[in-house]
């Protein structure tokens, strides 16, 4: 297990291979698994030994083959409920998180701040290689890189104090986005007591509270809040040129 309780990827992969072999009564070779997900058998061997790190695409392909949820590889759910499978691009999920996690009235977290936060987390882990470059973040946010390494998925989740399952489980992401939106709106309205109880309320209740408070405190923003509530996960602008 990792420091935060996430299972090590090789351990999960080897466990799933063993389960498949037991169920089928025959060995699942690296060659067979590689052919099934269209990668080299040496890559599979290295993944199983922890000598290579997977990409998000590899995780999703393996999850499909083993009939488990992609989030299962990072400690998440195992069932493949259709509504929980990834439904938006990593770019959109990441940009939405940058937008919703910013403090009220302030800009998004800067590239330098993200890089520093990842580096600090690496110090906590005792891993000097736990780093991410500004160019990598830019490429992930503008869609140039559509297949991040799993370690980068974990790094970016940790920056925002989330588990990496946020990027892999659509149901979980929707719930977290709803809580973040509610918390920020309540903070902007000065209703901090309700903001702290966001996770205790259903999304419908949170939305109705927001409508009521906006109508009472900022009636001029009624149309704006309806527009926001109608789009639970929107694509955010790419990083400004000066941030690059």
N, C-alpha and C positions, 0 to 999 in steps of 0.2 A: 504494500500500500504506500501511497505517497504521503507527504506530510499532512495534506488536507483530507486524507481519507479516500482519495481517488485510487482505484486499482491501477496497477501498472499495465500498460497496454499488452506487453508480451504475455503476461499471466492470463489476461482475459482471452487472448487469441489462442493460447495453448489449451485453456480450459474448454473452449468451444470446439477445438479440433478433437480433443479427447471425448467430448460428449457425442460428437458426430460419429466417431469411430465406434463408440460403444453402441450407439443406436443402430448403425448399419452393419456391425459385426465385421468390419474390415478397416484396414488402415487408410487414413486420409493423407495421401502423400503431398509434399510441397508442390510437386509437379501438377497434380490434379487441381489443387486449390488455386495455383497460379493461373492455370488455363481457364478456370471458371470465372476469374475476375480480370483476366487479360493483363497480367503482369508476369515478370520473370520468376522462375522458381527460386533463383538465388535471392531475390528481393524478399520473397516469403520466408525463406530460411533466415535471413538477417532480421526480419521483423520478429520472428519467433524467438530469436536469441537476444533481442534488444540491441542489435548492432545497427539498426536503421530506425528512423522514425517515420511513421506513416503520414500521409497527407489526409486531408478531410475527405477527398474523393475515395481514397483507399478504404478508409473507415466505413464510408457509406456502402461501398461495394461488398466489403466483408460482412457488413450487417445484413445486406440483402441475401447473400449466400447462406449465412447461418440462420436466417429468419429471426433476427433479434433487432432491437432498436439501435440506431447508431449511438445514441446516448449511453447505451450499456457499456461501451468501451471506456467511458470516463465516469463510471459509477452511477449512471442513470437507469431509467426504466428498461425492462427487457421486452415488454409487449410492443407490437408494432401497430398500435391503434392508428388508423389512417390520418386522423386529425392531428396526431402528434408528430408525424414525420415532417422533416424540413420542407417548408412550402415557399420560402423566399430565399434569395441569394445570401451568401455570407456578407457581401457588401451591404445589402439593405439592412440586415440584422445589425451589423456593426455600426452603421451610420445612425440607425434608430437609437441605439444604445448611447452613442456619443451625444445625441440631441437630448434624450430624456434624462440623462444622468447629470447634465450641467446644472449648476446652482441657479435659482431664479434670478433673472436680471443680469446674468453673466454669460460669457461666451463658453464655447466648448473647451474641454480639456485640450491643451496644446500638445503638439507632437513631443516637444521636449519633456513635458510633464509625464506623458505616457512612457517614454523611454526611461526616464528616471525611476518611475514607479516599478517598472519591470526589473530594472537593475537592483533596486532595493529589495525586491522580492527574491532575487537571485542570491543576495547576500544572506537573507534569512534562511534560504535553502542550503547555503554553503556551495552554491553552483555558480562559478564565475562565467560560465557559458550561457547562463539564463539571461539572455539579452535579445532585444529586437531593435532594428534600425528604423530611423524615420522613413526611409524610402520604402521599407516593407509595409509600414502602416499606410503610407500614401497609396501604394499599389493595391492594398486590400480594400481601401475606402473608395477608390475610383473604379474598381472592377478590373484593373489590369491583371491582377492576380486573383483568380477565381478558385484556386485550390490551395489554401494555406496548409502549412505543416501543422500537425496536431499540437505541437508544443506552442505555436503562436496562438492557436485558439485558446489554450489554457492560460497563456500569459495575459491576453487581452481580457479574458473573463475576470482574472484576478485583479486587474487594475481597477475594475468597477465593483470589486468585492462580490463577485458572482461565481457560481460553479460553471465549468465549461459546458454543462448540459444546456445552458441557456441558448447556445448556438446550434444545438442539435435537436432539441425537443420543442416543437412549435407550440404545444399547449402551455408548457412552462414559460416560454418566452412571452406569450400573449398575457399570461397572468402577471409576470414581472413588469412588463411594459405598462399594464393597466395600473399597477401599484405605484410605479415611478411617476406616471402622469398625474395620478391622484395626489400623490405627495407633493409634487411641485406646484400643482394648482392650489392646493390648500395652503402651502407656504406663501405663495404669491398673494393669496387673499388674507393672510395673517391668521389663519385658523390652524395653529400648530398642533393643538390637541387632537384634532381629527386626523391630521397628517400622520401622526405617530401610530394610529390605529388602522392604517391602510390595509395591512395584510389580514385583518380580522373581518373585513367586509367583502361582500360579493361585488363583482364588477358592476352589476345593475344598480346596487345600492350606492356604490361610489359615484357612478355617473349621475344618479338622481341628486345626490348631495351636491355635486359640482354644479348642476343646473340651478338648484335652489339658491346656493350661495352666490353664484355669479349674478343671478337675477336680482338678489337683494343688495349685493355690495357693488357690483359693476354691471348694471343693466345694459350699458353700451357694448358689452362683450358677449351678449347672448348668442348672436349669430356665429361669432368666432368659436365659442365653446362647442356649439353643435357641429361645426365643421371639424373640429378636433376629434370629437367623440365618434364621428362617422368614419374616421380613418385610423384604425387601431395600430397600424404599422406602416408608416410612410417612409419613402425614400428621402434622405436628407441631402442637401447640397454637398458636393465634393469639397475637400479642404480648400481653403482659400489659397491662391497662388503664393502669397507671402509666407504661408506656413510651410511650403515645400522647400 
